[in-house]
Amino acid sequence: MSLQALTYVVVGLSFALYIGIAVWSRAHTTGDFYIAGKGVSPLANGMATAADWMSAASFISMAGLIAFLGYDGSVYLMGWTGGYVLLALLLAPYLRKFGKFTVPEFIAERYYSKTARIVAVICLIFISFTYVAGQMRGVGIVFSRFLEVEIATGLLIGMGVVLVYAVLGGMKGITYTQVAQYCVLIFAYTVPAVFIAIQITGNPVPQLAFGGEIAGTSTGLLDKLDDIVAALGFNQYTSGSKSRIDVFCITMALMVGTAGLPHVIVRFFTVPRVRDARMSAGWALLFIAVLYTTAPAVGSMARYNLVNTVQTGEIGAIDGNLAYDERPRWMHTWEATGLLSFTDKNGDGRIQYYNDANPAFADRAAAFGWAGNELAVDRDIMVLANPEIARLPNWVIALVAAGGIAAALSTAAGLLLVISAAVSHDLIKGIFVPGITEKKELLAGRVAATCAVLVAGYLGLNPPGWVAQVVAFAFGLAAASLFPVILLGIFWKGANKEGAIAGMLTGLLFTYGYIEYYKGLFLQWAGSPWGNNVPEQWILGISPEGIGVVGMCLNLAVMVIVSRMTAAPPVRIQRMVDDIRIPRHTGEPG
């Protein structure tokens, strides 16, 4: 069976499984639609949370980042995993005890303000649509390569599948679908990693192969990788180039952003008891660790295989580079997607792949007759292309395609449901039509989810950046806007509505403005000053990926100052804060 036919079978079966689960677990009430009726076990919720959070950024893009950034890519590993520790300790059990449907609903009641609820909804929508843009780009990449269809066609298929199980099943359907998607994505991620680890090092455990020696030699994989990338003018793989303050800020922004993401937080409203929320976070961290401890090995092996494919002999030798006409099949197929390209700058018919931005390497490259780097590789393709580069069986490649789609769709569904709940529950019922019936609210939620899917599809067709970068921006926005008001709402009785509103707006506007100015996230046009990403002009040397930490500090400062300068919260609110923090030892439902 051909690779394309096999991929259609594997992906089609996974889609049938997801839709079947959605039909079996369809939502009949708003409680089912928003929080799965509070009946999900901690184990299942931990698995669903892992799938919800391990998006296309984790599956597709993170190892690609590590492949090209090396040590600098570790900030994503540390930040995205460390955030679950904060979530488990600081937020999850308290929010579950509060027992509401959504994050804006918690903010509305804690800060006794409809205005605070509206601002929280605005923050949530900014975060969620930024995040979902990365997921839909991931869907487009997988479909365009493995199903060999136009990106627009692939997105329509993905949107249709998400629409069915998100709109029909709500949170109940999404939860059990995400359990299946976790199994698919983790199997799809680890199986090729094991194959390639055996090929390169002879060790079947990727985590051990990462620090092991290349098979048949006494040279370590990382040592060899350091040598070959440095010989091509790149930074050594195991050395970093980012400043300490930027590494700290990116890591912290990702950690705090994880704890402030609304589609992750809402998962802890779905378990029966307060203690189950903390257990869910523990299970989720365990399930996430399986992929995250494998990712460094996948990234390093992908870079090693890529360089060895292009560099067939001694660096600088006339015949040391791959002849374009002799390029392997995987390069042909990925060129067709536009995510890999070759430009013969010196007309020799061979592919020169090196760091032409390194002035120290310029003279050496000129002596070889090289006129600039000729190979452009989108970092988002590395995990997907790695099995093809390593010439693994077709069934492994098809499995990776199904895993990439599962990762992107699982998170997209969670985000779309959060957006849907924000519109139907927080705006329509909470603000504009308080007396709406449950049946009409459920209908409004499904209509809102449908509209959100359409917007997500548009963002997939017009992505603002590569997957992990866009997702990092979403984490920064969450860290700067929602996390501080949730944290102080739980642990400081003096936080009031004026402080919360001012803090959220300050953090959101500052962080979004900074990202927009330097990255042109959504507002790029010809001749515009937006998107001029000049590191020398960054505030304190902090990149747009890490600026959420500054936004968070501004949010906290503004919130404290404004709360001190205005009236204290009502006594009933202060008592409610005390009640949230008092632990229950009975194990009764909260």
TORDO-493842 format. One record per residue (C-alpha): residue number from 1; chain; x, y, z. Coordinates in steps of 0.2 Angstrom, whole numbers, plus 5000, padded with zeros to 4 digits. Layout:
// TORDO-493842
NUM, A, X, Y, Z .
...
***
This chain:
// TORDO-493842
1, A, 5000, 5000, 5000 .
2, A, 5007, 5017, 4995 .
3, A, 5011, 5030, 5009 .
4, A, 4997, 5041, 5004 .
5, A, 4984, 5027, 5004 .
6, A, 4990, 5021, 5021 .
7, A, 4990, 5039, 5028 .
8, A, 4972, 5041, 5022 .
9, A, 4967, 5024, 5031 .
10, A, 4976, 5028, 5047 .
11, A, 4970, 5046, 5048 .
12, A, 4952, 5041, 5043 .
13, A, 4951, 5028, 5056 .
14, A, 4957, 5041, 5069 .
15, A, 4944, 5053, 5063 .
16, A, 4930, 5040, 5064 .
17, A, 4936, 5036, 5082 .
18, A, 4935, 5054, 5087 .
19, A, 4918, 5057, 5080 .
20, A, 4911, 5040, 5087 .
21, A, 4916, 5045, 5104 .
22, A, 4908, 5062, 5102 .
23, A, 4892, 5054, 5097 .
24, A, 4893, 5042, 5112 .
25, A, 4896, 5055, 5124 .
26, A, 4886, 5070, 5117 .
27, A, 4881, 5084, 5129 .
28, A, 4863, 5085, 5134 .
29, A, 4865, 5099, 5147 .
30, A, 4875, 5115, 5149 .
31, A, 4884, 5106, 5163 .
32, A, 4889, 5092, 5151 .
33, A, 4894, 5105, 5137 .
34, A, 4904, 5116, 5149 .
35, A, 4912, 5105, 5162 .
36, A, 4907, 5087, 5157 .
37, A, 4895, 5086, 5171 .
38, A, 4910, 5086, 5184 .
39, A, 4911, 5067, 5182 .
40, A, 4928, 5064, 5174 .
41, A, 4940, 5053, 5184 .
42, A, 4957, 5061, 5189 .
43, A, 4966, 5048, 5178 .
44, A, 4956, 5052, 5162 .
45, A, 4956, 5070, 5166 .
46, A, 4975, 5070, 5167 .
47, A, 4976, 5061, 5150 .
48, A, 4964, 5073, 5142 .
49, A, 4973, 5088, 5150 .
50, A, 4989, 5082, 5143 .
51, A, 4982, 5080, 5125 .
52, A, 4973, 5097, 5127 .
53, A, 4989, 5106, 5132 .
54, A, 5001, 5096, 5121 .
55, A, 4996, 5105, 5105 .
56, A, 5004, 5106, 5088 .
57, A, 5017, 5116, 5096 .
58, A, 5023, 5102, 5107 .
59, A, 5021, 5088, 5094 .
60, A, 5026, 5097, 5078 .
61, A, 5036, 5112, 5083 .
62, A, 5045, 5110, 5099 .
63, A, 5057, 5097, 5093 .
64, A, 5060, 5107, 5077 .
65, A, 5065, 5122, 5088 .
66, A, 5077, 5111, 5098 .
67, A, 5084, 5104, 5082 .
68, A, 5088, 5122, 5075 .
69, A, 5091, 5131, 5092 .
70, A, 5100, 5117, 5102 .
71, A, 5102, 5123, 5120 .
72, A, 5092, 5138, 5117 .
73, A, 5077, 5128, 5114 .
74, A, 5077, 5121, 5131 .
75, A, 5068, 5136, 5138 .
76, A, 5052, 5128, 5130 .
77, A, 5055, 5112, 5139 .
78, A, 5057, 5120, 5156 .
79, A, 5044, 5133, 5154 .
80, A, 5030, 5122, 5148 .
81, A, 5033, 5108, 5160 .
82, A, 5036, 5119, 5175 .
83, A, 5020, 5128, 5173 .
84, A, 5010, 5113, 5179 .
85, A, 5019, 5113, 5196 .
86, A, 5012, 5131, 5198 .
87, A, 4995, 5126, 5192 .
88, A, 4994, 5111, 5204 .
89, A, 5000, 5121, 5219 .
90, A, 4993, 5138, 5216 .
91, A, 4977, 5137, 5206 .
92, A, 4969, 5120, 5202 .
93, A, 4962, 5115, 5218 .
94, A, 4955, 5132, 5223 .
95, A, 4947, 5135, 5207 .
96, A, 4939, 5118, 5207 .
97, A, 4932, 5122, 5225 .
98, A, 4925, 5138, 5218 .
99, A, 4915, 5127, 5206 .
100, A, 4911, 5139, 5192 .
101, A, 4910, 5135, 5173 .
102, A, 4923, 5147, 5166 .
103, A, 4937, 5158, 5171 .
104, A, 4928, 5174, 5167 .
105, A, 4914, 5168, 5179 .
106, A, 4926, 5166, 5193 .
107, A, 4933, 5183, 5190 .
108, A, 4916, 5191, 5189 .
109, A, 4910, 5183, 5206 .
110, A, 4927, 5186, 5215 .
111, A, 4928, 5204, 5209 .
112, A, 4909, 5207, 5210 .
113, A, 4909, 5215, 5193 .
114, A, 4901, 5213, 5176 .
115, A, 4914, 5224, 5169 .
116, A, 4928, 5213, 5175 .
117, A, 4919, 5198, 5167 .
118, A, 4919, 5207, 5150 .
119, A, 4937, 5212, 5152 .
120, A, 4942, 5194, 5156 .
121, A, 4932, 5188, 5141 .
122, A, 4942, 5200, 5130 .
123, A, 4958, 5193, 5137 .
124, A, 4952, 5175, 5135 .
125, A, 4948, 5178, 5117 .
126, A, 4964, 5186, 5113 .
127, A, 4974, 5172, 5121 .
128, A, 4963, 5158, 5113 .
129, A, 4963, 5164, 5095 .
130, A, 4982, 5168, 5096 .
131, A, 4984, 5150, 5102 .
132, A, 4972, 5142, 5090 .
133, A, 4981, 5150, 5075 .
134, A, 4996, 5139, 5079 .
135, A, 4985, 5124, 5080 .
136, A, 4977, 5127, 5063 .
137, A, 4994, 5130, 5055 .
138, A, 4999, 5113, 5061 .
139, A, 4984, 5105, 5054 .
140, A, 4988, 5113, 5037 .
141, A, 5006, 5107, 5037 .
142, A, 5001, 5089, 5041 .
143, A, 4987, 5089, 5028 .
144, A, 4997, 5097, 5014 .
145, A, 5011, 5085, 5015 .
146, A, 5004, 5068, 5020 .
147, A, 4987, 5069, 5012 .
148, A, 4994, 5079, 4997 .
149, A, 4979, 5091, 4997 .
150, A, 4979, 5110, 4996 .
151, A, 4981, 5118, 5014 .
152, A, 4964, 5125, 5012 .
153, A, 4956, 5108, 5008 .
154, A, 4965, 5100, 5023 .
155, A, 4959, 5114, 5035 .
156, A, 4941, 5112, 5029 .
157, A, 4943, 5093, 5033 .
158, A, 4950, 5097, 5050 .
159, A, 4938, 5111, 5054 .
160, A, 4924, 5099, 5050 .
161, A, 4930, 5085, 5062 .
162, A, 4932, 5098, 5076 .
163, A, 4915, 5105, 5072 .
164, A, 4907, 5088, 5074 .
165, A, 4914, 5083, 5091 .
166, A, 4916, 5100, 5099 .
167, A, 4899, 5106, 5094 .
168, A, 4890, 5089, 5097 .
169, A, 4899, 5083, 5112 .
170, A, 4905, 5099, 5121 .
171, A, 4917, 5097, 5135 .
172, A, 4910, 5079, 5139 .
173, A, 4914, 5074, 5121 .
174, A, 4930, 5083, 5120 .
175, A, 4937, 5075, 5136 .
176, A, 4935, 5057, 5130 .
177, A, 4940, 5061, 5113 .
178, A, 4956, 5069, 5120 .
179, A, 4959, 5053, 5130 .
180, A, 4960, 5044, 5113 .
181, A, 4970, 5058, 5105 .
182, A, 4983, 5057, 5119 .
183, A, 4985, 5038, 5115 .
184, A, 4987, 5042, 5097 .
185, A, 4999, 5056, 5098 .
186, A, 5010, 5049, 5111 .
187, A, 5012, 5032, 5102 .
188, A, 5015, 5042, 5086 .
189, A, 5029, 5052, 5094 .
190, A, 5038, 5039, 5103 .
191, A, 5038, 5024, 5090 .
192, A, 5048, 5034, 5077 .
193, A, 5059, 5041, 5090 .
194, A, 5064, 5023, 5096 .
195, A, 5067, 5017, 5078 .
196, A, 5079, 5032, 5074 .
197, A, 5087, 5030, 5091 .
198, A, 5092, 5012, 5087 .
199, A, 5098, 5018, 5069 .
200, A, 5110, 5031, 5076 .
201, A, 5115, 5025, 5093 .
202, A, 5109, 5007, 5094 .
203, A, 5100, 5011, 5110 .
204, A, 5081, 5009, 5109 .
205, A, 5077, 5022, 5123 .
206, A, 5078, 5039, 5115 .
207, A, 5081, 5048, 5132 .
208, A, 5097, 5038, 5134 .
209, A, 5102, 5039, 5116 .
210, A, 5102, 5058, 5117 .
211, A, 5117, 5057, 5129 .
212, A, 5124, 5041, 5120 .
213, A, 5137, 5037, 5107 .
214, A, 5134, 5035, 5089 .
215, A, 5134, 5017, 5084 .
216, A, 5150, 5009, 5080 .
217, A, 5160, 5024, 5086 .
218, A, 5166, 5031, 5103 .
219, A, 5159, 5049, 5098 .
220, A, 5144, 5055, 5108 .
221, A, 5129, 5061, 5098 .
222, A, 5130, 5078, 5105 .
223, A, 5149, 5080, 5103 .
224, A, 5147, 5075, 5084 .
225, A, 5133, 5087, 5082 .
226, A, 5143, 5101, 5090 .
227, A, 5157, 5098, 5078 .
228, A, 5147, 5097, 5062 .
229, A, 5135, 5112, 5065 .
230, A, 5150, 5122, 5071 .
231, A, 5160, 5118, 5055 .
232, A, 5145, 5125, 5045 .
233, A, 5146, 5141, 5054 .
234, A, 5131, 5138, 5067 .
235, A, 5133, 5140, 5085 .
236, A, 5138, 5124, 5094 .
237, A, 5122, 5113, 5097 .
238, A, 5125, 5112, 5116 .
239, A, 5129, 5130, 5119 .
240, A, 5117, 5145, 5120 .
241, A, 5116, 5162, 5112 .
242, A, 5102, 5170, 5122 .
243, A, 5105, 5182, 5136 .
244, A, 5102, 5176, 5153 .
245, A, 5088, 5188, 5156 .
246, A, 5079, 5183, 5140 .
247, A, 5081, 5164, 5145 .
248, A, 5073, 5168, 5162 .
249, A, 5059, 5178, 5155 .
250, A, 5054, 5166, 5141 .
251, A, 5054, 5152, 5154 .
252, A, 5045, 5161, 5167 .
253, A, 5032, 5168, 5154 .
254, A, 5029, 5150, 5148 .
255, A, 5027, 5143, 5166 .
256, A, 5015, 5157, 5172 .
257, A, 5006, 5157, 5155 .
258, A, 5003, 5138, 5157 .
259, A, 4995, 5142, 5174 .
260, A, 4984, 5155, 5166 .
261, A, 4978, 5147, 5151 .
262, A, 4959, 5146, 5151 .
263, A, 4957, 5130, 5141 .
264, A, 4969, 5121, 5153 .
265, A, 4961, 5129, 5169 .
266, A, 4944, 5124, 5164 .
267, A, 4949, 5106, 5164 .
268, A, 4950, 5106, 5183 .
269, A, 4932, 5110, 5184 .
270, A, 4927, 5093, 5176 .
271, A, 4932, 5082, 5191 .
272, A, 4921, 5077, 5205 .
273, A, 4931, 5083, 5220 .
274, A, 4943, 5096, 5225 .
275, A, 4957, 5084, 5229 .
276, A, 4954, 5076, 5211 .
277, A, 4960, 5093, 5203 .
278, A, 4977, 5092, 5211 .
279, A, 4978, 5073, 5206 .
280, A, 4973, 5078, 5189 .
281, A, 4988, 5090, 5187 .
282, A, 5000, 5077, 5194 .
283, A, 4993, 5064, 5181 .
284, A, 4994, 5077, 5167 .
285, A, 5012, 5081, 5171 .
286, A, 5017, 5063, 5171 .
287, A, 5009, 5060, 5154 .
288, A, 5017, 5076, 5147 .
289, A, 5034, 5070, 5153 .
290, A, 5033, 5055, 5142 .
291, A, 5034, 5067, 5126 .
292, A, 5044, 5081, 5134 .
293, A, 5058, 5069, 5139 .
294, A, 5058, 5062, 5122 .
295, A, 5058, 5079, 5112 .
296, A, 5077, 5083, 5115 .
297, A, 5082, 5067, 5107 .
298, A, 5070, 5069, 5093 .
299, A, 5077, 5086, 5089 .
300, A, 5095, 5082, 5090 .
301, A, 5093, 5066, 5079 .
302, A, 5083, 5076, 5067 .
303, A, 5097, 5089, 5065 .
304, A, 5110, 5076, 5064 .
305, A, 5100, 5067, 5050 .
306, A, 5097, 5083, 5040 .
307, A, 5115, 5088, 5040 .
308, A, 5121, 5071, 5035 .
309, A, 5108, 5071, 5021 .
310, A, 5114, 5087, 5014 .
311, A, 5133, 5086, 5018 .
312, A, 5138, 5070, 5010 .
313, A, 5157, 5073, 5011 .
314, A, 5170, 5084, 5019 .
315, A, 5164, 5101, 5022 .
316, A, 5171, 5113, 5008 .
317, A, 5175, 5099, 4996 .
318, A, 5169, 5102, 4979 .
319, A, 5159, 5086, 4979 .
320, A, 5155, 5087, 4998 .
321, A, 5137, 5094, 4995 .
322, A, 5122, 5084, 4990 .
323, A, 5118, 5086, 4971 .
324, A, 5101, 5094, 4969 .
325, A, 5097, 5081, 4955 .
326, A, 5101, 5067, 4967 .
327, A, 5091, 5074, 4982 .
328, A, 5081, 5060, 4991 .
329, A, 5062, 5058, 4989 .
330, A, 5058, 5066, 5006 .
331, A, 5065, 5083, 4999 .
332, A, 5055, 5081, 4983 .
333, A, 5039, 5079, 4993 .
334, A, 5042, 5093, 5006 .
335, A, 5047, 5105, 4992 .
336, A, 5030, 5103, 4985 .
337, A, 5022, 5110, 5001 .
338, A, 5033, 5126, 5000 .
339, A, 5040, 5122, 5018 .
340, A, 5057, 5117, 5011 .
341, A, 5066, 5126, 4996 .
342, A, 5082, 5126, 4987 .
343, A, 5090, 5141, 4978 .
344, A, 5106, 5138, 4968 .
345, A, 5115, 5154, 4971 .
346, A, 5132, 5149, 4964 .
347, A, 5125, 5138, 4949 .
348, A, 5134, 5122, 4954 .
349, A, 5119, 5111, 4955 .
350, A, 5124, 5107, 4973 .
351, A, 5115, 5111, 4989 .
352, A, 5125, 5123, 5001 .
353, A, 5118, 5122, 5018 .
354, A, 5127, 5134, 5031 .
355, A, 5125, 5149, 5042 .
356, A, 5128, 5163, 5030 .
357, A, 5123, 5176, 5043 .
358, A, 5139, 5172, 5053 .
359, A, 5153, 5185, 5047 .
360, A, 5167, 5174, 5054 .
361, A, 5162, 5160, 5042 .
362, A, 5160, 5172, 5027 .
363, A, 5178, 5171, 5021 .
364, A, 5179, 5152, 5022 .
365, A, 5163, 5150, 5013 .
366, A, 5169, 5162, 4999 .
367, A, 5185, 5151, 4997 .
368, A, 5173, 5136, 4994 .
369, A, 5164, 5146, 4980 .
370, A, 5148, 5147, 4990 .
371, A, 5137, 5162, 4987 .
372, A, 5125, 5160, 5002 .
373, A, 5115, 5147, 5011 .
374, A, 5104, 5138, 4998 .
375, A, 5093, 5127, 5008 .
376, A, 5078, 5134, 5018 .
377, A, 5069, 5122, 5030 .
378, A, 5054, 5127, 5040 .
379, A, 5057, 5121, 5057 .
380, A, 5039, 5115, 5059 .
381, A, 5042, 5101, 5047 .
382, A, 5057, 5092, 5057 .
383, A, 5046, 5080, 5067 .
384, A, 5035, 5076, 5053 .
385, A, 5050, 5074, 5040 .
386, A, 5061, 5064, 5052 .
387, A, 5054, 5047, 5049 .
388, A, 5056, 5050, 5030 .
389, A, 5073, 5056, 5032 .
390, A, 5078, 5041, 5042 .
391, A, 5069, 5030, 5029 .
392, A, 5057, 5022, 5041 .
393, A, 5042, 5011, 5035 .
394, A, 5027, 5019, 5028 .
395, A, 5016, 5014, 5042 .
396, A, 5027, 5024, 5054 .
397, A, 5026, 5039, 5043 .
398, A, 5007, 5037, 5042 .
399, A, 5006, 5036, 5061 .
400, A, 5016, 5052, 5063 .
401, A, 5003, 5061, 5052 .
402, A, 4989, 5054, 5063 .
403, A, 4998, 5060, 5079 .
404, A, 5002, 5077, 5072 .
405, A, 4983, 5080, 5067 .
406, A, 4978, 5073, 5084 .
407, A, 4989, 5085, 5094 .
408, A, 4983, 5100, 5084 .
409, A, 4964, 5095, 5084 .
410, A, 4964, 5091, 5103 .
411, A, 4970, 5108, 5108 .
412, A, 4960, 5117, 5095 .
413, A, 4944, 5109, 5101 .
414, A, 4948, 5114, 5119 .
415, A, 4952, 5132, 5114 .
416, A, 4936, 5133, 5103 .
417, A, 4925, 5127, 5118 .
418, A, 4933, 5140, 5129 .
419, A, 4929, 5153, 5117 .
420, A, 4911, 5146, 5115 .
421, A, 4908, 5146, 5133 .
422, A, 4915, 5164, 5135 .
423, A, 4902, 5170, 5122 .
424, A, 4887, 5159, 5127 .
425, A, 4889, 5158, 5146 .
426, A, 4899, 5174, 5151 .
427, A, 4892, 5186, 5138 .
428, A, 4875, 5181, 5133 .
429, A, 4869, 5173, 5150 .
430, A, 4880, 5182, 5162 .
431, A, 4878, 5200, 5154 .
432, A, 4865, 5202, 5141 .
433, A, 4851, 5189, 5143 .
434, A, 4852, 5183, 5161 .
435, A, 4835, 5174, 5160 .
436, A, 4840, 5163, 5145 .
437, A, 4834, 5145, 5146 .
438, A, 4847, 5131, 5147 .
439, A, 4841, 5124, 5130 .
440, A, 4844, 5141, 5122 .
441, A, 4860, 5143, 5131 .
442, A, 4866, 5126, 5124 .
443, A, 4861, 5131, 5107 .
444, A, 4870, 5148, 5108 .
445, A, 4886, 5139, 5114 .
446, A, 4885, 5128, 5099 .
447, A, 4882, 5142, 5087 .
448, A, 4897, 5151, 5095 .
449, A, 4908, 5136, 5093 .
450, A, 4903, 5135, 5075 .
451, A, 4908, 5153, 5072 .
452, A, 4924, 5151, 5082 .
453, A, 4929, 5136, 5070 .
454, A, 4927, 5147, 5055 .
455, A, 4938, 5161, 5062 .
456, A, 4951, 5147, 5067 .
457, A, 4951, 5141, 5049 .
458, A, 4954, 5158, 5043 .
459, A, 4969, 5160, 5055 .
460, A, 4975, 5143, 5049 .
461, A, 4975, 5149, 5031 .
462, A, 4984, 5166, 5036 .
463, A, 4995, 5160, 5050 .
464, A, 5005, 5174, 5059 .
465, A, 5021, 5164, 5062 .
466, A, 5028, 5147, 5065 .
467, A, 5018, 5136, 5077 .
468, A, 5028, 5137, 5093 .
469, A, 5032, 5155, 5091 .
470, A, 5013, 5159, 5090 .
471, A, 5009, 5148, 5105 .
472, A, 5023, 5156, 5115 .
473, A, 5014, 5173, 5112 .
474, A, 4998, 5166, 5118 .
475, A, 5007, 5160, 5134 .
476, A, 5014, 5177, 5136 .
477, A, 4997, 5185, 5135 .
478, A, 4990, 5173, 5147 .
479, A, 5004, 5177, 5160 .
480, A, 5001, 5195, 5158 .
481, A, 4982, 5196, 5159 .
482, A, 4973, 5182, 5168 .
483, A, 4986, 5174, 5179 .
484, A, 4989, 5189, 5191 .
485, A, 4970, 5192, 5194 .
486, A, 4967, 5173, 5197 .
487, A, 4982, 5172, 5209 .
488, A, 4978, 5188, 5219 .
489, A, 4960, 5183, 5218 .
490, A, 4964, 5167, 5228 .
491, A, 4977, 5173, 5240 .
492, A, 4974, 5192, 5243 .
493, A, 4958, 5198, 5251 .
494, A, 4962, 5216, 5247 .
495, A, 4961, 5214, 5228 .
496, A, 4946, 5223, 5221 .
497, A, 4936, 5225, 5205 .
498, A, 4945, 5242, 5200 .
499, A, 4962, 5234, 5203 .
500, A, 4957, 5219, 5193 .
501, A, 4951, 5228, 5178 .
502, A, 4965, 5240, 5178 .
503, A, 4978, 5226, 5180 .
504, A, 4971, 5215, 5166 .
505, A, 4970, 5229, 5153 .
506, A, 4987, 5235, 5157 .
507, A, 4995, 5218, 5156 .
508, A, 4986, 5213, 5140 .
509, A, 4988, 5230, 5131 .
510, A, 5007, 5231, 5135 .
511, A, 5011, 5213, 5131 .
512, A, 5001, 5213, 5115 .
513, A, 5007, 5230, 5109 .
514, A, 5025, 5224, 5112 .
515, A, 5023, 5208, 5102 .
516, A, 5014, 5217, 5089 .
517, A, 5027, 5230, 5087 .
518, A, 5042, 5218, 5086 .
519, A, 5034, 5203, 5077 .
520, A, 5019, 5211, 5068 .
521, A, 5008, 5197, 5074 .
522, A, 4992, 5201, 5065 .
523, A, 4995, 5219, 5058 .
524, A, 5008, 5217, 5045 .
525, A, 5006, 5227, 5029 .
526, A, 5017, 5234, 5016 .
527, A, 5027, 5249, 5022 .
528, A, 5021, 5247, 5040 .
529, A, 5033, 5249, 5054 .
530, A, 5025, 5234, 5063 .
531, A, 5035, 5218, 5064 .
532, A, 5053, 5226, 5064 .
533, A, 5060, 5213, 5076 .
534, A, 5077, 5221, 5081 .
535, A, 5085, 5213, 5096 .
536, A, 5095, 5228, 5100 .
537, A, 5079, 5238, 5103 .
538, A, 5071, 5225, 5114 .
539, A, 5067, 5232, 5132 .
540, A, 5081, 5226, 5143 .
541, A, 5085, 5213, 5130 .
542, A, 5069, 5204, 5133 .
543, A, 5062, 5196, 5117 .
544, A, 5043, 5196, 5112 .
545, A, 5042, 5178, 5118 .
546, A, 5047, 5183, 5135 .
547, A, 5039, 5200, 5137 .
548, A, 5024, 5192, 5146 .
549, A, 5034, 5192, 5162 .
550, A, 5035, 5211, 5161 .
551, A, 5017, 5212, 5157 .
552, A, 5013, 5201, 5172 .
553, A, 5023, 5212, 5184 .
554, A, 5014, 5228, 5177 .
555, A, 4998, 5219, 5180 .
556, A, 5002, 5215, 5198 .
557, A, 5009, 5232, 5202 .
558, A, 4994, 5241, 5194 .
559, A, 4982, 5229, 5203 .
560, A, 4990, 5232, 5220 .
561, A, 4991, 5251, 5218 .
562, A, 4974, 5253, 5212 .
563, A, 4966, 5241, 5225 .
564, A, 4975, 5251, 5239 .
565, A, 4969, 5268, 5232 .
566, A, 4950, 5262, 5230 .
567, A, 4937, 5255, 5241 .
568, A, 4941, 5237, 5249 .
569, A, 4931, 5223, 5243 .
570, A, 4914, 5219, 5252 .
571, A, 4915, 5209, 5268 .
572, A, 4906, 5194, 5259 .
573, A, 4920, 5193, 5246 .
574, A, 4933, 5193, 5259 .
575, A, 4925, 5179, 5268 .
576, A, 4923, 5170, 5251 .
577, A, 4942, 5171, 5248 .
578, A, 4945, 5164, 5265 .
579, A, 4933, 5150, 5262 .
580, A, 4941, 5146, 5245 .
581, A, 4958, 5144, 5253 .
582, A, 4952, 5133, 5268 .
583, A, 4956, 5115, 5263 .
584, A, 4943, 5101, 5265 .
585, A, 4948, 5085, 5273 .
586, A, 4932, 5076, 5270 .
587, A, 4934, 5072, 5252 .
588, A, 4916, 5078, 5248 .
589, A, 4912, 5085, 5231 .
590, A, 4916, 5104, 5230 .
***
